[in-house]
Amino acid sequence: MLERIRTLADRLIGLSAAIGSTALLFIVVVVLIDVVGRAFGNPLYGGQDITTMATVILVFAPMALCDRLGGHISVDLFERYFPDAMNRLIDISVAAMGAVIFAALAWATWDSAKLSVMLNLSTNLLYLPKAWFQWASIGFLCLAALGLALRALELSITGRDIRKETQS
């Protein structure tokens, strides 16, 4: 059962990373068009709006992949001095706390999105609704929280650390 959940999570994480990669490529193209346009005295109208909103996707979409690959910052000065059981307990606690933090960020962003809808907030030039991008970031934050929770569960039940398998 846990294997099926891990497979589904990995597919969602892969999709999320692909969306983040697409946002990065989109930003590069928009900036390129804007810079070339500025050289000819005709910058891309709304380029800053597009870049800003695409950056929201770029930042939050690959967050779950970063955890999956063990890319978040970690300090392991004392790890070699601790027994394996204590290191495992620390890993479980950190993953669980990370899940709570990402869930809290998603909750706070949800409140912010409700305000954006109520006040009809949008970008300056293109009037892109800010709530759409906040909802997207909520989805990505929830995926990161679920990925961390799954890692904590896998470490608790099976002792399997998915990050160490990825680094091999």
Summary of the structure (lengths in Angstrom):
residues: 168
radius of gyration: 19.5
end to end distance: 24.4
largest distance: 64.4
contacts: 476
relative contact order: 0.15
helix: 78%
strand: 1%
